[in-house]
């Protein structure tokens, strides 16, 4: 019994600490200046995630991978359609992995902080990407030492196409993100702040189509990707982004609910910063 009491004491202390952080602190946050501080902090965190996802997608885009999500359906006795499904393989740039996060973040900011704050994050991401592009170009022009683990040719093969690729990506990015925010608020008004799934998926899926179409068109025009790969990459990229958009819908509901509860916002109400 003594041993059990010794073990229970730190557990009870941890539980009380979690309760203090999880219940009492938010209550205090909803009063006075600390509410404003936490609204700013969370906005900066979301903006940081947005910029990090955007820049990382531009830096790693030159590696391509394949993914066969329904391979487990493969069977000698399966029908023709099931065999086609089980053999369908995505061929995608690894840059597509973090990029859809940017649309989830802008939807969250649009929902909680409003259209103007979402547009600011988009512009911030654009400026950050241009800055990183300049840094990478300067690094590419600098001559490597003989003992450098990464020589000039390897660095250039990885980052040498960063300039035209980022121009294509940024053009598509600005177009798609502003379309996403505009459609999001269009459906928000039309549905009287209801049907979160509609404005989340309706805005993201359409803007992702514009983004994928635009960036592939520009990359093929610059000679970064062969035109013969345009339609397969368009189909693969768009379908993958649609799947991600559907997958992140529960997370959109969860985080928007938590933030509304934290800031004591009614449905459709936005933070005033």
DRENNU-554533 format. One record per residue: x, y, z of N, C-alpha, C in turn; residue in one letter. Coordinates in steps of 0.05 Angstrom, whole numbers, plus 5000, padded with zeros to 4 digits. Layout:
N
XYZXYZXYZA;...
# end
This chain:
273
501749765000500050005000501750255000X;504050245015505750475016506950534989X;507750314974508850344947506750474929X;504350384932502250494914501750784919X;501850864945501551144952503751314941X;506251204942508551354931508251394901X;507151194887506751214858504451404852X;502351384868499951554863500451844867X;502351924885502752204890503652354866X;505752264851506552414827504452404805X;502952184804500752164784498652374790X;497852394816495852594823496752874818X;499352914823500553184818500453254788X;501053054771501053094742498253154732X;496353004743493553044735492553324742X;493253404767492453674776493753894759X;496353844751497754044734496454064707X;495653834695494353834669491653964671X;490253914692487654044695487954354698X;490154424712490654714715491154844688X;492854704672493554814646491254804626X;489654584629487554544609484954684615X;484454754640481854874646482155154658X;483755174679483955434692485255644675X;487455564661488955754645487255874623X;485755704607484055824586482056014597X;480955954621479056134633480156404638X;482656404647484056664651484756794625X;485256624605486056734579483756904567X;481256824574478956954562478457224574X;480157304593479857564606482357734601X;482057994603484358174604486158154580X;488758234584490658254562491757984553X;491657784570492757514563491157394539X;488657464536487057364514488257464487X;488957714487490157834463492857714457X;494457664478497057544475496857264463X;494957104472494756834461493556834433X;491857024427490957044399493257104380X;494957284389497357354372499257114370X;499656974392501556744393500656524373X;498056464375497056244358497056324329X;496456584324496656674296499456654286X;501456724302504256704294505056414290X;504056234307504655944304503555844277X;501055914272499855824246501355944222X;502156194224503656324203506356184199X;507656114222510155974220509955704207X;507855554214507455294201506955334171X;505455534164504855594136507355644121X;509055834130511555904116513455674115X;513655514137515455284137514655074116X;511955024115510954824096511354924067X;510955174062511255284035514155274026X;516055364043518855374035520055094032X;519354914050520354644048519354504023X;516854554015515854433990517454533966X;518254783966519854893944522754793944X;523854733967526554643969526954343961X;524954183966525253893963523753783938X;522753963921520853873900522153693879X;524853693876526053553854526153253857X;525653153881525552863885522752763881X;522452553865519852443860519652163872X;517252093881516851823893514251703882X;513951443887511551303878510151183903X;507451163900505851063922503450913911X;503150663919500850503910499150443934X;497150623940495650603965493850363967X;492850253944490950033945492149773936X;494749743940496149493931495149253946X;494049293971493049073987490648943975X;489349073955486948953943487648753921X;490248743915491148563893490548273900X;489348133881488647843884488447713857X;489347463855489147323829486247293819X;484347303838481547263831479947523829X;481347743832479948003831479048073803X;476948233801475948323776477848533763X;477148613738478848793724478949063737X;476749163747476749433760478349423786X;478049213802479549193827482549163821X;483249023800486149003792487249273784X;485549433770486349703762486849873787X;484949863806485150013830487649933846X;488049673849490349583865493049653852X;493049683826495549753812495950043807X;493950213814494150503810496350613827X;498350743815500650843829500951143825X;501151283847501751573846504751613841X;505451793823508151883819508252183824X;509452253846509252523856511852633866X;512052903866514353033878514053033908X;516253003923516053003952515253283962X;515453483945514553743952511553763957X;510153563947507253563950506353483978X;508253363993507553264020506953494040X;508653694042508053914061506154124050X;506054144023504554374011501554384018X;500054154019497254174026496754284053X;498754274071498454384098497854684096X;499054814076498655104073495655174069X;494155004055491355064051489755014076X;490454814092489154764117489555004136X;492055114136492655334154491155584145X;491055644119489655884111486655864116X;485555614114482755574120482255624150X;484055534167483755574196483955874203X;485956014190486256294195483756444185X;482856374162480456504150478056464169X;477756224180475456164197475556314224X;477956334236478256444263479056744262X;480856814244481957084244480857264221X;479657144201478557304179480257304154X;478957414133480157414107482757584105X;482657814118485057994117487557864128X;487257724151489557594164490457364147X;488657224134489557004116491157104092X;490157334081491657454059494457544067X;494657644092497357724102499257494103X;498257264112500057034114500956944086X;499156954066499856884039502057064028X;501757324032503857514023506457464038X;506257414064508657354080510157104069X;508656904062509756654050511156714023X;509956894007511156963982513857113986X;513857304004516357464009518457274020X;517757094038519656904050520856724029X;519256634010520256453989522156603970X;521556853964523257013947525957053961X;525957103987528357144002530056884002X;528856654007530256404007531356343979X;529856413958530756373931533356523926X;533456773936535956933933538256803948X;537756703973539856583988540956333974X;539156163963539955923949541555993924X;540756193910542156273885544956363892X;545256523913547956613921549656373929X;548456183944549855933952550755773928X;549055773907549755623883552055743867X;552256013868554456153854557056133869X;556956093896559456073911560955813905X;563555833902565155593895565755433920X;565355173918565854983940568854933944X;569654883968572454813974572854523965X;575354443963576054163955575053963975X;574954034001574153844021571153864028X;569654034014566854064020565353794016X;563753704035562153454032560253474008X;559353714002557553753979558953933959X;559653823935561153983916559154143899X;560354303881558754493865556654343848X;557454123835555553983817553253863832X;553753743855551553623871549653843880X;550754063890549054283900547454403877X;548654433853547254543831545054353821X;545554093821543553893812541153903830X;541553953856539253963874537854233874X;539454453874538254713877538554893852X;539854793831540354963808537855053794X;535754893794533254953781531355093800X;532355173823530655293844529355553834X;530855713819529855973810527355953793X;527555823769525155803752522955643764X;523755433780521755273793520155433813X;521555593829520155763849518455973835X;519456083813517756283798515156153790X;515355913779512855763771511155703795X;512555613816511055533840509755773853X;511156003855510056243868507756363852X;507956353825505756453809503256283814X;503556023814501355843819500355873848X;502255903866501655923894499856173900X;500756403890499156653896496356623884X;496256523859493656503846491756313862X;492856073869491255873883490455963911X;492256083926491656153953489656373955X;489856573938487856793939485156693929X;485156503910482556383901481456223924X;483056073938482155903961480856073982X;482156293990481056474011478456604001X;478456683976475956813966473656623965X;474056373956471956173954471056093982X;473056074000472355994028470356194040X;470856454037469056654049466556684033X;466556614007464156613992462156404003X;463156154008461455954019460656004048X;462456144062461856214090459456394091X;459356594072457056774071454556634062X;454856474041452556334029451156144048X;452756014064451655814083451055924110X;451456184113450956314139452556194161X;455156154155457156044174456855754181X;455055614167454655324172456255164151X;456154894154457354714135460354764132X;461854724153464754774152466054604130X;465054354127466254164107466054284079X;463854424073463454534046465454744039X;465754944057467655154051470555064053X;471154864070473854754072474554604047X;472954414039473554244016472954383989X;470754543989470054683964472154873955X;473255023974475355223968477955083961X;478754883978481354753975481554593949X;479554433943479654253920479854413894X;478154623891478254783867480954933864X;481855053886484355203885486755023881X;486654773891488854583886488954503857X;486654483844486654433815488054653800X;487354903807488655133794491655133799X;492355073824495255073831496754853816X;495654613815497054393802497254443772X;495154533760495054603731497054823725X;497155033741498855263735501855193738X;502555053760505355003765506454803745X;504854603737505854413717506154543690X;504254713683504454853657506955023656X;507555173677509955343677512555173678X;512554963694514954793695515554663668X;513454573654513854463628514754673608X;513654913610514455133593517355213596X;518355193621521155263627523055023620X;521954793614523554563607524554403632X;523454473655524154323679523054043679X;520654013668519253753665518453723636X;518653483625517853433597514853443595X;513953543572511053563567509653303568X;511053083561509752823561508852733589X;509952863609509252793637507052983648X;506153173631504353373641501653253651X;500353093635497752993642497952773665X;499852593664500052403686500552543713X;502352743713502952883738500553053747X;499053163727496753323734494653143748X;494152913736492252723748493152623775X;495652543777496752443802496752653823X;497652893816497853103836495153193846X;493253233828490653323836489153123853X;489252863845487852653860489052633888X;491752653890493052633916492152863934X;491953103922491153343938488253323947X;486553203930483753163937483552973961X;485152763960485152573982486052704008X;488152874006489153014030487053214040X;485753344022483653544030481453404045X;480553164036478553014050479552904076X;482052834077483252724101483552934123X;484153184115484653394135482053524145X;479753454134477253574142476653534172X;476953294183476553264212478453434228X;480853484219482753644233481953944232X;480754024210479654294207477454334227X;475554144229473454154249474554164277X;476553994283477653974310478954234318X;480854334302482354574309480654824310X;478754844291477055084291475255084316X;474354844324472654814348474354894373X;476754784375478454844398479155144400X;479755264377480355554378477955724384X;475655644374473255794381472655774411X;473055534422472555494450474655644467X;477055644458479155784472478756084473X;477856204450477456494448474556574454X;472856374460470056424465468656574442X;469056454419467856564394465356404387X;463256544378460956404367461456314339X;459756134328460156034301459956274282X;462156304266462256524246463556774257X;463856794283465157024295468257004291X;469557234287472357234282473857394303X;476357334307478057474326478557754315X;478357954332479058224325481858284335X;483758324317486558374324487358654318X;
# end
